């Protein structure tokens, strides 16, 4: 599994499965890890390591932005790759991939639906930094808003820009019924300052990259915006899975990190789901082919995620299994209030 904190969530979940759930059909579940961080070649190394290990029947994926192309091509469909939220460009087209919480493009379409149905907006301003990955997700936000019949003005800014008053103004942020944004953490800070400078009172709806400790430190707290997320939140006590996760995270010493880092909880959900498939197969019959068959047949509900899962819904992105997003309002001091159910993009 890749990603800086996803392995910690997976390790915790494996301990929980082995110590409290009887392992896999009475046998201990084993976890092998590999990391990519700085180069595409690391993806090839991890791919070779996992593909050549006969004891590895399935590859669980965290947040892989660097090395995903070489990782996917090296595994070459020989073993199923099960993702939480996908952020790599190659992931969606993986013929033996299963992105259980969806990718940045497909879970961005619902932002327009939320703006129309919940905020009752008729016009939106969409703003974002020009960064690969963010560009594609932001285009999906624009398409989702237009697909809901909203009037849309969209403006991107240079990733090195610090004064965002101009992009906000050009996008009609002062007059729109809602502002939808998809910034990186630095952009979150600069956007919040620009909104304060312009005295904008319009509702702000943001992608979850702003839910970051560096943002809270720079501003004194997270921006008091609406946030759309492809999973539940650990602090959402209305979701029984979140309550269960926090109990387990507390018992295994990850409560603080688990409450603030979505990748730990996402790894929890993915690892539990894979264990569920393995138990259905039986410990002595687990193979990559058997895991892939379980993944293809899986319809949910997804632990910590959407109640329904549909892998293969999008022909151009066969690995994507979810296009639903849930929205929360940040109330300050770490408190979030759910303000919607699971929202889909326009039909």
FIDO-256367 format. One line per field, with one value per residue (C-alpha): x, y, z; residue in three letters. Coordinates in pm, 1 decimal, padded with zeros to 6 digits. Each point is the difference from the previous one (the first is absolute). Layout:
east (X_...)
north (Y_...)
up (Z_...)
aa (ala_...)
% end
This chain:
east (00000.0_00126.5_-00058.7_00163.4_-00268.3_-00209.2_00237.4_-00052.1_-00374.3_00048.4_00236.7_-00248.9_-00282.3_00202.8_00073.6_-00370.2_-00097.9_00252.9_-00045.5_-00375.1_-00163.7_00181.0_00210.1_-00100.8_-00194.2_00211.9_00330.8_00196.5_-00015.0_00343.6_00087.2_00294.0_00070.9_00180.0_00028.3_00022.4_00089.2_00239.8_00027.4_-00195.3_00264.9_-00106.7_-00336.9_00172.7_00198.6_-00313.7_-00184.5_00272.5_00014.6_-00374.3_-00043.2_00284.9_-00104.1_-00210.1_-00138.6_-00160.2_-00345.7_-00122.6_00164.5_-00167.4_00071.3_00019.4_00061.5_00239.4_00067.0_00359.8_00072.1_-00356.2_00053.3_00300.2_-00157.8_-00315.6_00190.0_00244.1_-00271.2_-00169.9_-00330.8_00152.9_-00125.4_-00301.6_00079.7_-00253.8_00004.0_-00157.6_-00018.7_00200.6_00208.9_00226.4_-00073.4_00054.5_-00222.5_-00343.2_00089.9_00153.6_-00177.7_00048.7_-00042.7_-00282.5_-00018.7_-00249.6_-00043.1_00029.8_00252.0_00043.4_-00184.5_-00307.4_-00058.0_00029.3_-00309.8_-00232.7_00118.7_-00237.0_-00283.8_00064.4_00010.2_-00335.6_-00189.8_00131.0_00124.4_-00277.6_00255.0_-00076.3_00347.5_00345.7_00356.5_00257.5_00365.7_00311.6_00380.7_00144.9_00146.4_-00014.5_-00269.2_-00174.2_-00062.2_-00185.2_-00208.1_-00086.9_-00115.8_-00231.9_-00134.0_-00077.0_-00168.9_-00203.1_-00119.3_-00097.8_-00168.7_-00217.7_-00105.9_00206.0_00155.4_00376.1_00302.2_00332.1_00348.9_00328.6_00304.2_00373.7_00114.1_00259.5_-00256.2_-00052.6_-00254.5_-00322.3_-00225.1_00029.0_-00106.1_-00284.5_-00125.7_00033.5_-00203.4_-00279.5_00061.0_-00171.3_-00326.0_-00024.6_-00235.5_00285.5_00374.8_00142.0_00374.1_00261.9_00326.3_00316.6_00077.9_00195.2_-00289.7_-00243.9_00184.6_00029.5_-00362.6_-00122.3_00196.0_-00140.2_-00356.7_00057.0_00150.2_-00306.5_-00241.7_-00164.6_-00289.2_-00087.9_-00002.0_00330.9_00011.1_00344.1_00170.3_00161.3_00364.5_-00063.6_-00052.8_00366.4_00197.4_00213.8_-00315.4_-00134.8_00335.8_00025.2_-00356.0_-00045.5_-00263.4_-00137.6_-00212.4_-00368.5_-00113.3_-00198.7_00215.3_-00081.2_00164.9_-00024.4_00002.5_-00142.2_00195.9_00133.8_-00178.0_-00339.3_-00180.1_-00311.4_00188.9_00032.0_00311.8_00170.7_-00084.6_00134.6_00314.5_00077.5_-00043.2_00246.6_00240.0_-00006.0_00070.4_00294.1_00152.1_-00103.3_-00290.5_00160.1_00138.0_-00309.1_-00231.2_00188.7_00153.0_-00248.8_00253.7_00015.7_-00376.2_-00008.0_00257.8_-00215.5_-00299.0_00191.6_00184.2_-00320.8_-00170.0_00284.1_-00012.9_-00373.8_00067.2_00271.0_-00226.9_-00263.9_00255.7_00157.4_00363.3_00108.6_-00160.5_00126.0_00154.9_00027.9_-00276.0_-00229.3_00055.7_-00069.9_-00325.3_-00109.7_00091.3_-00194.5_-00307.5_00018.2_-00297.5_00057.4_-00066.4_00351.7_00143.8_00037.9_-00137.8_-00297.4_-00284.0_00025.3_00302.5_-00004.4_00333.1_00012.0_-00277.1_00221.7_00133.2_00278.5_00100.2_-00078.9_00180.2_-00223.4_-00256.4_-00149.6_-00119.1_-00175.4_00111.0_-00115.2_00008.6_00083.6_-00001.0_00301.2_-00119.3_00342.9_00222.4_-00000.3_-00377.7_-00172.2_-00375.3_-00127.9_-00220.6_-00089.2_-00034.8_00199.6_-00026.1_00047.3_00102.2_-00272.2_-00141.8)
north (00000.0_00347.6_00337.0_00145.1_-00092.7_-00263.5_-00280.7_00095.1_-00037.0_-00333.1_-00127.1_00093.9_-00172.3_-00318.9_-00013.8_00044.4_-00271.5_-00248.1_00073.8_00052.1_-00140.6_-00332.3_00094.6_-00141.1_-00320.9_-00064.6_00092.0_00321.8_00269.6_00121.4_00344.4_00088.5_00366.4_00202.5_00375.8_00250.3_00359.3_00169.9_-00174.8_-00199.9_-00273.7_-00075.3_-00106.1_-00256.4_-00129.6_-00038.1_-00159.8_-00258.9_-00069.5_-00062.2_-00179.4_-00243.6_-00083.0_-00316.7_00063.3_00328.3_-00057.8_00359.5_00343.7_00266.2_00356.6_00319.7_00345.2_-00058.8_00316.2_-00079.0_-00340.9_-00108.5_-00030.7_-00231.1_-00190.7_-00077.1_-00089.9_-00224.3_-00197.7_-00014.1_-00131.7_-00318.8_00083.3_00207.0_00347.3_00137.0_00375.2_00227.1_00338.3_00009.5_00303.5_-00153.0_00050.5_-00367.2_-00145.1_00053.3_-00201.2_-00293.0_-00306.4_-00189.0_00301.9_00078.0_00356.8_-00052.2_00362.4_00149.6_00231.1_00375.6_00045.9_-00212.1_00120.8_00367.0_-00002.9_-00006.8_00345.1_00164.5_-00223.5_00104.0_00368.7_-00027.7_-00237.6_00098.9_00357.2_00084.5_00180.2_00115.1_00132.5_-00112.4_00123.7_-00279.3_00079.4_-00216.1_-00006.0_-00127.8_-00326.8_-00340.9_-00214.3_00304.5_00130.0_-00315.5_-00015.1_00369.7_-00054.1_-00270.2_00252.2_00243.3_-00272.7_-00113.6_00354.1_00054.9_-00339.3_00117.2_00307.5_00245.7_00313.5_-00049.1_00229.7_-00180.1_00142.1_-00173.3_00162.1_-00058.9_-00241.5_00260.3_00279.2_00129.9_00278.6_-00167.7_00306.1_00026.3_-00360.4_00017.9_00324.6_-00120.8_-00311.6_00214.1_-00110.5_00307.8_-00054.6_-00381.0_-00197.4_-00235.1_-00034.5_-00344.4_-00044.1_-00273.4_00140.1_-00157.7_00087.8_00314.6_00109.3_-00059.9_00249.0_00263.1_-00043.9_00040.0_00324.3_00129.6_-00078.5_00190.5_00291.4_00018.1_-00053.6_-00282.1_-00163.3_-00243.9_-00371.6_-00168.7_-00366.2_-00158.2_-00323.3_-00167.5_00098.3_00296.8_-00237.1_00021.7_00081.6_00260.4_00185.8_00002.9_00119.9_00283.1_00124.7_-00090.1_-00257.7_-00160.5_00226.1_-00016.4_-00133.5_-00291.7_-00298.8_-00280.4_-00335.1_-00342.6_-00168.0_00060.0_00193.8_-00155.4_00268.2_-00062.8_-00175.9_-00040.2_-00271.0_-00325.0_-00090.7_00320.5_-00076.7_-00354.7_00125.0_00248.8_-00268.8_-00222.9_00286.6_00097.7_-00357.3_-00033.4_00342.0_00184.9_00209.4_00342.2_-00075.1_-00196.1_00287.9_00245.8_-00208.0_-00144.1_-00244.5_-00199.6_-00047.3_-00070.7_-00275.9_-00137.8_-00025.1_-00151.9_-00254.3_-00113.6_-00037.7_-00212.2_-00214.6_-00044.5_-00128.7_-00234.4_-00151.4_-00063.4_-00176.7_-00203.1_00016.4_-00302.0_00124.7_00358.9_00091.4_00324.4_-00128.2_-00078.9_00345.2_00166.9_-00194.8_00120.5_00359.4_-00007.4_-00137.4_00240.5_00237.6_00147.8_00140.4_00132.8_00031.5_00370.9_00081.1_-00002.5_-00250.2_-00126.1_-00087.0_-00047.8_-00098.2_00041.1_00260.2_00224.7_-00172.7_00256.3_-00058.2_-00366.9_-00002.6_00267.6_-00144.3_00314.7_00343.5_00109.7_00274.2_00096.8_00360.8_00144.7_00348.8_00089.3_00165.6_00072.9_-00162.1_-00334.4_-00034.9_-00100.0_-00024.5_-00224.5_00209.3_-00254.6_-00365.5_-00160.5_00229.9_-00107.2_00197.4_00106.2_-00285.3)
up (00000.0_-00088.5_00160.6_00311.4_00250.5_-00175.9_00110.0_00364.4_-00043.3_-00175.4_00269.3_00270.7_-00185.8_-00054.4_00374.4_00071.4_-00248.2_00136.6_00368.6_00019.7_-00314.1_-00027.4_-00300.8_-00336.7_00051.5_00309.2_-00164.9_00065.3_-00264.4_-00109.2_-00132.4_-00227.7_-00071.7_-00265.2_-00046.7_-00283.6_00076.1_-00238.9_-00336.4_-00255.4_00020.7_00357.1_-00136.7_-00220.9_00297.9_00211.9_-00290.1_-00048.4_00372.2_00028.5_-00332.7_00071.2_00357.8_-00022.7_00349.1_-00114.5_-00147.4_-00003.0_-00000.4_00215.2_-00107.5_00199.6_-00149.3_-00290.2_-00200.3_-00098.8_-00150.3_-00067.5_-00377.2_00030.0_00288.7_-00196.4_-00317.0_00186.7_00177.1_-00341.0_00131.4_00142.8_00349.9_00107.4_00127.3_00249.7_00061.4_00257.6_-00176.1_-00321.8_-00088.4_-00265.2_-00368.7_-00089.9_00268.4_-00155.0_-00311.4_00188.7_-00140.4_00327.9_00227.8_00246.3_00135.5_00280.1_00108.5_-00349.5_-00164.4_00005.6_-00330.0_00065.8_00360.4_-00106.1_-00219.4_00304.6_00113.9_-00247.6_00116.8_00360.9_-00092.8_-00174.4_00227.3_00343.8_-00037.6_-00251.7_-00215.6_-00352.2_-00076.0_00113.5_-00024.8_-00036.6_00080.5_00030.3_-00043.4_-00328.9_00130.4_-00173.6_00157.3_00144.6_-00351.7_-00103.0_00318.0_-00032.9_-00357.7_00137.9_00252.7_-00282.0_-00206.3_00300.8_00068.6_-00362.3_-00009.0_00286.9_-00196.7_00202.4_-00142.1_00028.4_-00011.5_00044.9_00046.3_00083.8_00156.1_-00025.7_00272.5_00103.8_00041.5_00352.6_-00053.8_-00116.6_00004.5_-00379.5_-00083.7_00251.5_-00145.6_-00360.2_00085.5_00144.5_00356.1_00141.5_-00186.7_-00039.1_00221.3_00093.4_-00052.2_-00070.8_00035.9_-00032.1_00138.9_00134.1_00366.3_-00096.2_-00219.3_00285.4_00216.7_-00272.0_-00107.2_00356.6_00031.2_-00329.0_00106.9_00323.7_-00191.8_-00225.5_00293.1_-00196.3_00187.4_-00278.5_00098.3_-00087.4_-00103.5_-00008.0_-00092.4_00305.7_-00063.7_00228.1_00293.7_00079.8_00314.7_-00181.4_-00102.6_00355.8_00132.3_-00251.9_00057.0_00366.0_-00097.4_-00313.0_-00223.3_00105.0_-00336.7_-00137.2_-00096.5_-00239.8_00075.5_-00163.8_00341.7_00342.1_00262.5_00317.7_00202.6_-00163.1_00282.9_-00217.5_-00190.9_00200.9_-00199.6_00117.8_00361.2_-00036.7_-00172.8_00277.3_00267.4_-00181.4_-00073.2_00368.6_00111.4_-00240.1_00068.4_-00315.3_00128.9_-00051.1_-00345.7_-00100.9_00086.4_-00219.8_-00281.7_-00249.0_-00147.5_00324.8_00004.2_-00374.2_00045.3_00281.7_-00233.3_-00291.0_00215.4_00170.9_-00337.0_-00137.2_00314.7_-00055.1_-00351.9_00124.1_00262.4_-00263.7_-00217.0_00279.9_00108.8_-00205.2_-00322.5_-00010.2_-00334.9_-00195.3_-00230.0_00293.3_00152.2_-00335.5_-00031.4_00344.4_-00085.9_-00326.5_00176.2_00295.5_00020.1_00346.0_00244.3_00030.2_00349.8_00070.9_-00343.7_-00232.7_00053.2_-00358.1_-00211.7_-00377.9_-00151.3_-00376.8_-00022.3_-00212.9_-00315.8_-00035.5_00363.3_00076.4_00335.9_00154.9_00241.8_00156.2_-00112.5_00320.8_00238.7_00347.3_00121.3_00340.3_00153.2_00209.7_00319.6_00148.1_00263.0_-00176.2_-00023.7_-00324.5_-00063.8_-00281.5_-00228.6_-00267.2_-00072.4_-00279.9_-00303.4_-00363.6_-00308.2_-00242.7_-00203.5)
aa (unk_unk_unk_unk_unk_unk_unk_unk_unk_unk_unk_unk_unk_unk_unk_unk_unk_unk_unk_unk_unk_unk_unk_unk_unk_unk_unk_unk_unk_unk_unk_unk_unk_unk_unk_unk_unk_unk_unk_unk_unk_unk_unk_unk_unk_unk_unk_unk_unk_unk_unk_unk_unk_unk_unk_unk_unk_unk_unk_unk_unk_unk_unk_unk_unk_unk_unk_unk_unk_unk_unk_unk_unk_unk_unk_unk_unk_unk_unk_unk_unk_unk_unk_unk_unk_unk_unk_unk_unk_unk_unk_unk_unk_unk_unk_unk_unk_unk_unk_unk_unk_unk_unk_unk_unk_unk_unk_unk_unk_unk_unk_unk_unk_unk_unk_unk_unk_unk_unk_unk_unk_unk_unk_unk_unk_unk_unk_unk_unk_unk_unk_unk_unk_unk_unk_unk_unk_unk_unk_unk_unk_unk_unk_unk_unk_unk_unk_unk_unk_unk_unk_unk_unk_unk_unk_unk_unk_unk_unk_unk_unk_unk_unk_unk_unk_unk_unk_unk_unk_unk_unk_unk_unk_unk_unk_unk_unk_unk_unk_unk_unk_unk_unk_unk_unk_unk_unk_unk_unk_unk_unk_unk_unk_unk_unk_unk_unk_unk_unk_unk_unk_unk_unk_unk_unk_unk_unk_unk_unk_unk_unk_unk_unk_unk_unk_unk_unk_unk_unk_unk_unk_unk_unk_unk_unk_unk_unk_unk_unk_unk_unk_unk_unk_unk_unk_unk_unk_unk_unk_unk_unk_unk_unk_unk_unk_unk_unk_unk_unk_unk_unk_unk_unk_unk_unk_unk_unk_unk_unk_unk_unk_unk_unk_unk_unk_unk_unk_unk_unk_unk_unk_unk_unk_unk_unk_unk_unk_unk_unk_unk_unk_unk_unk_unk_unk_unk_unk_unk_unk_unk_unk_unk_unk_unk_unk_unk_unk_unk_unk_unk_unk_unk_unk_unk_unk_unk_unk_unk_unk_unk_unk_unk_unk_unk_unk_unk_unk_unk_unk_unk_unk_unk_unk_unk_unk_unk_unk_unk_unk_unk_unk_unk_unk_unk_unk_unk_unk_unk_unk_unk_unk_unk_unk_unk_unk_unk_unk)
% end
